Amino acid sequence: MSRSLEQVDLIIVGGGMVGMAAACALKDSGLHVVVVERSEPVVRKSLGRDCRVSAIVMGNVQILQGMGVWEYIKDVGPMHAMRIWDDQRPGGIRFDAGEIGENALGYLVENSKLQAAMIKVAHLSDSINICCPAVIDSVQWHSDCVEVHLDDGRGFRTPLIVGADGAHSWLRQQADVGIYSHDYGQKGIVATVRPQMPHHGVAFQRFLATGPLAMLPMSDGLCSIVWSAADEEADRLMKLDDLAFLEYLNLTFGPVLGRIEEVGKRAAFPLVARLARHLVRHRLALIGDAAHTIHPLAGLGVNLGLRDAMVLAQEIVDAKRFKEDWGELDVLNRYMQQRLPDILTLLASMEGFHQLFTHNWPGLPELRGLGMRVIGNSGPIKQILMRNTAGLNLPVPKKIS
Ligand SMILES: Cc1cc2nc3c(=O)[nH]c(=O)nc-3n(C[C@H](O)[C@H](O)[C@H](O)COP(=O)(O)OP(=O)(O)OC[C@H]3O[C@@H](n4cnc5c(N)ncnc54)[C@H](O)[C@@H]3O)c2cc1C
C-alpha cells in the first residue's frame, strides 16, 4: 500500500482564503504543495455581491500583491477612513488613511473573489496541486512523515500537514488538539445594502448596547453590513421581511448616509472566539480559523490567517534552505512563537472591546467617550495603533524570500 503513496513537500487541508494563501505564498519555492478541499466554493449573493466580505488591511494587501493575487481581484472598495461612534454618547473617533501616509486603510473584498484569484494563481503554478472535491479518509502521523489517503483513492506522504480547514477543523480533531472557546451568544448578520448617499470610502462602526453594527464601503456605492446582535435578537431580525428589516436598520444606524434604500439577501453566523490549545504538533501546523476565530467587530479574522500563512511559508522556505526538516517541532515552534503575540493581542482586544461596549455599568459610557477622545487626540499613539491595525508594523514578511 505504501508504495502507491506520492511523496510531496506539503499538504494543506482546506482551500479557503487562508489555505490558498499558504499555497500561493509557496508557489515559487520549488516545493510540491497539495491542497485538499472538500467542495467548490458556494457563493451566497446579496444584491449581486457575495454576502461574505472581508476588510483586508493595507499590510495584507501588500502581501497579496507580493503573491501576484491582488491583480486578479476586481471591484474592490477602498476604505479611506473609518468612523467609530458609541450609541450612548455624542462624538466618536475617526481614523483617516492620510494620517499614516496611506491612500487607504484597506479594501473591502468579496471572499469568493479573493479565493477565486488565489485559485487562479495556484493553477498558473506547476508546483501547486488542488484536489477538489476531495476529503481525507485517513491520516497517520509517523516520526519521519505523515501518510494521507484521500477518498478518491489517491495517497500522499509528506513531511508536514497544515490544517486550514476552518473553525470546526477536521484535522485539528484528528490530531486531538482541543480548543479554548467563548461563545458570545451573538450572531453576525451580513448583507449588502444600498444607501441613498455616497459613502466616499468611509467605513462606519456603530457600537450598540446589543453589539456593533458595521457599514463597510464596497464599489458602486454599495455597502456591506455586519450587524452583531444577541442570538434571540439576531433570529428576530433574520425573520423580518426586507421592508421591516430596512426600517429597523435605518432606525439603528441613523441618517449618516441618508436612508438605506435596499437590502439584499441576509445570512447569519454564530460568533464564537476560539483558540487551539496547540498551534503546532509534530508534523502538524494550524493556520487561520482552524487555529483561532475572533469576534468580527474589527474585521480582522482572515487578516490574522493571512499572516499565519505568510509566517509559516517563510519558516518552511528557510528550513528547506538550511536543509532542516520542516515537519520537526523546532521549525514549527518558530512559526508558533512569531504568531502567538499577534493572535493573543487581537483575541484579548476583541474580548475587551466586546465587554466595554456591551455593558452599561455606571460610568462606563463616560469612560468609553473619554477613551475615544484620548485616542483621537493622541497623535503618535493613534498613528501607532492605526499602523498596527493596518498590519503595517508587524514582523510578517510581505513576500517570501
Ligand atoms: C460575520 C463575519 C464577518 C467577518 N468579517 C471579516 C472581515 O471583515 N475581515 C476579516 O479579516 N475577517 C472577517 N471574518 C472572519 C473570516 O471570515 C474568517 O477568518 C475566514 O473566512 C477564515 O478563513 P479560513 O480559510 O481560515 O477558513 P474557512 O473560510 O472556513 O475555509 C476553510 C476551508 O476548508 C474547507 N474544509 C473544511 N473541512 C474540510 C475537510 N475536512 N477537508 C477538506 N476541506 C475542508 C472548507 O470547505 C473551506 O473551503 C468575518 C467572520 C464573520 C463570521
The ligand as an SDF file (V2000), in Angstrom:
LIG
                    3D

 53 58  0  0  0  0  0  0  0  0999 V2000
  -19.8810   37.7810   10.0890 C   0  0  0  0  0  0  0  0  0  0  0  0
  -18.4210   37.6790    9.8350 C   0  0  0  0  0  0  0  0  0  0  0  0
  -17.7430   38.7530    9.2500 C   0  0  0  0  0  0  0  0  0  0  0  0
  -16.3640   38.6890    9.0540 C   0  0  0  0  0  0  0  0  0  0  0  0
  -15.7090   39.7770    8.5140 N   0  0  0  0  0  0  0  0  0  0  0  0
  -14.3680   39.7360    8.3950 C   0  0  0  0  0  0  0  0  0  0  0  0
  -13.6310   40.8650    7.8780 C   0  0  0  0  0  0  0  0  0  0  0  0
  -14.1740   41.9030    7.5140 O   0  0  0  0  0  0  0  0  0  0  0  0
  -12.2730   40.7740    7.8000 N   0  0  0  0  0  0  0  0  0  0  0  0
  -11.6070   39.6550    8.2100 C   0  0  0  0  0  0  0  0  0  0  0  0
  -10.3770   39.6350    8.1640 O   0  0  0  0  0  0  0  0  0  0  0  0
  -12.2730   38.5600    8.6640 N   0  0  0  0  0  0  0  0  0  0  0  0
  -13.6280   38.5710    8.7720 C   0  0  0  0  0  0  0  0  0  0  0  0
  -14.2930   37.4930    9.2410 N   0  0  0  0  0  0  0  0  0  0  0  0
  -13.5330   36.2620    9.5470 C   0  0  0  0  0  0  0  0  0  0  0  0
  -13.2340   35.4850    8.2670 C   0  0  0  0  0  0  0  0  0  0  0  0
  -14.4140   35.2600    7.5270 O   0  0  0  0  0  0  0  0  0  0  0  0
  -12.5700   34.1520    8.6110 C   0  0  0  0  0  0  0  0  0  0  0  0
  -11.4980   34.3930    9.4850 O   0  0  0  0  0  0  0  0  0  0  0  0
  -12.0420   33.4730    7.3490 C   0  0  0  0  0  0  0  0  0  0  0  0
  -13.0950   33.1050    6.4960 O   0  0  0  0  0  0  0  0  0  0  0  0
  -11.2370   32.2310    7.7080 C   0  0  0  0  0  0  0  0  0  0  0  0
  -10.6980   31.6680    6.5460 O   0  0  0  0  0  0  0  0  0  0  0  0
  -10.1100   30.1850    6.5670 P   0  0  0  0  0  0  0  0  0  0  0  0
   -9.6060   29.9300    5.1950 O   0  0  0  0  0  0  0  0  0  0  0  0
   -9.2140   30.0210    7.7340 O   0  0  0  0  0  0  0  0  0  0  0  0
  -11.3740   29.2660    6.9070 O   0  0  0  0  0  0  0  0  0  0  0  0
  -12.6540   28.9900    6.0200 P   0  0  0  0  0  0  0  0  0  0  0  0
  -13.0780   30.2070    5.2790 O   0  0  0  0  0  0  0  0  0  0  0  0
  -13.6570   28.3810    6.9530 O   0  0  0  0  0  0  0  0  0  0  0  0
  -12.1540   27.9170    4.9600 O   0  0  0  0  0  0  0  0  0  0  0  0
  -11.9570   26.5750    5.3220 C   0  0  0  0  0  0  0  0  0  0  0  0
  -11.9580   25.7360    4.0520 C   0  0  0  0  0  0  0  0  0  0  0  0
  -11.6970   24.3830    4.4060 O   0  0  0  0  0  0  0  0  0  0  0  0
  -12.6090   23.5250    3.7220 C   0  0  0  0  0  0  0  0  0  0  0  0
  -12.7580   22.3200    4.5480 N   0  0  0  0  0  0  0  0  0  0  0  0
  -13.3750   22.2070    5.7470 C   0  0  0  0  0  0  0  0  0  0  0  0
  -13.2740   20.9480    6.2080 N   0  0  0  0  0  0  0  0  0  0  0  0
  -12.5740   20.2510    5.2690 C   0  0  0  0  0  0  0  0  0  0  0  0
  -12.1230   18.9020    5.1880 C   0  0  0  0  0  0  0  0  0  0  0  0
  -12.3840   18.0220    6.1530 N   0  0  0  0  0  0  0  0  0  0  0  0
  -11.4240   18.5390    4.0920 N   0  0  0  0  0  0  0  0  0  0  0  0
  -11.1450   19.4220    3.0930 C   0  0  0  0  0  0  0  0  0  0  0  0
  -11.5450   20.7150    3.1370 N   0  0  0  0  0  0  0  0  0  0  0  0
  -12.2450   21.1230    4.2170 C   0  0  0  0  0  0  0  0  0  0  0  0
  -13.8840   24.3470    3.5970 C   0  0  0  0  0  0  0  0  0  0  0  0
  -14.6860   23.8820    2.5280 O   0  0  0  0  0  0  0  0  0  0  0  0
  -13.3020   25.7300    3.3350 C   0  0  0  0  0  0  0  0  0  0  0  0
  -13.0850   25.9790    1.9640 O   0  0  0  0  0  0  0  0  0  0  0  0
  -15.6560   37.5250    9.4360 C   0  0  0  0  0  0  0  0  0  0  0  0
  -16.3340   36.4410   10.0020 C   0  0  0  0  0  0  0  0  0  0  0  0
  -17.7000   36.5190   10.2100 C   0  0  0  0  0  0  0  0  0  0  0  0
  -18.4170   35.3450   10.8420 C   0  0  0  0  0  0  0  0  0  0  0  0
  1  2  1  0
  2  3  1  0
  2 52  2  0
  3  4  2  0
  4  5  1  0
  4 50  1  0
  5  6  2  0
  6  7  1  0
  6 13  1  0
  7  8  2  0
  7  9  1  0
  9 10  1  0
 10 11  2  0
 10 12  1  0
 12 13  2  0
 13 14  1  0
 14 15  1  0
 14 50  1  0
 15 16  1  0
 16 17  1  0
 16 18  1  0
 18 19  1  0
 18 20  1  0
 20 21  1  0
 20 22  1  0
 22 23  1  0
 23 24  1  0
 24 25  2  0
 24 26  1  0
 24 27  1  0
 27 28  1  0
 28 29  2  0
 28 30  1  0
 28 31  1  0
 31 32  1  0
 32 33  1  0
 33 34  1  0
 33 48  1  0
 34 35  1  0
 35 36  1  0
 35 46  1  0
 36 37  1  0
 36 45  1  0
 37 38  2  0
 38 39  1  0
 39 40  1  0
 39 45  2  0
 40 41  1  0
 40 42  2  0
 42 43  1  0
 43 44  2  0
 44 45  1  0
 46 47  1  0
 46 48  1  0
 48 49  1  0
 50 51  2  0
 51 52  1  0
 52 53  1  0
M  END
$$$$
